[in-house]
Amino acid sequence: MTVQAIYKYILRPGEPVMMPARSGRMISVGVQGDDICLWASVDPMTRERPCTFHVVPTGGRVPDFSTFVGTVMLHGGALVFHVFEATP
């Protein structure tokens, strides 16, 4: 039986996120303070690997070979971004 925990990851442009190999699932993306964050259910005992996420503004180009994760709004909805996970 794998133990699942919910972890938060801050998404920063151009920086991969180190997270356990997908043993669970993405739960949500949202804004906390000034950060765009991703919450995922993971097995904390699994080795971490780099995961790449793209944060794309509305009207921006959707990255090839990516999976939609969610949409977030900043500054009261004045800025809208869409989060995609790069898939190998």
Residue pairs with C-beta under 8 A, 6 or more apart in sequence:
2 23
2 43
2 45
2 46
3 43
3 44
3 45
4 23
4 24
4 41
4 42
4 43
5 41
5 42
5 43
5 44
6 27
6 39
6 40
6 41
6 42
7 19
7 20
7 39
7 40
7 42
7 44
8 32
8 37
8 38
8 39
9 17
9 19
9 37
9 38
9 39
9 40
10 35
10 36
10 37
11 17
11 29
11 35
11 36
11 37
11 38
11 53
11 55
11 83
13 55
16 50
16 51
16 52
17 38
17 50
17 51
17 52
17 53
18 48
18 49
18 50
18 51
19 40
19 42
19 48
19 49
19 51
20 42
20 43
20 44
20 45
20 46
20 47
20 48
20 49
21 46
21 47
21 48
21 49
22 42
23 42
23 43
23 46
24 40
24 41
24 42
24 43
25 40
25 41
26 38
26 39
26 40
26 69
26 70
26 85
27 39
27 40
27 41
28 38
28 39
28 70
29 36
29 37
29 38
29 39
29 69
29 70
29 71
29 72
29 83
30 36
30 37
30 39
30 70
30 72
31 37
31 72
31 73
31 74
34 74
36 55
36 72
36 74
36 81
36 83
38 53
38 69
38 83
51 85
51 86
52 85
52 86
53 69
53 83
53 84
53 85
53 86
54 63
54 66
54 83
54 84
54 85
54 86
55 81
55 82
55 83
56 62
56 63
56 81
56 82
56 83
56 84
57 79
57 80
57 81
57 82
58 80
58 81
58 82
60 82
62 82
62 84
63 84
63 86
65 86
65 87
65 88
66 84
66 85
66 86
66 87
67 84
67 85
67 87
68 82
68 83
68 84
69 83
69 84
69 85
70 82
70 83
71 80
71 81
71 82
71 83
72 80
72 81
72 83
73 79
73 80
73 81
74 80
74 81
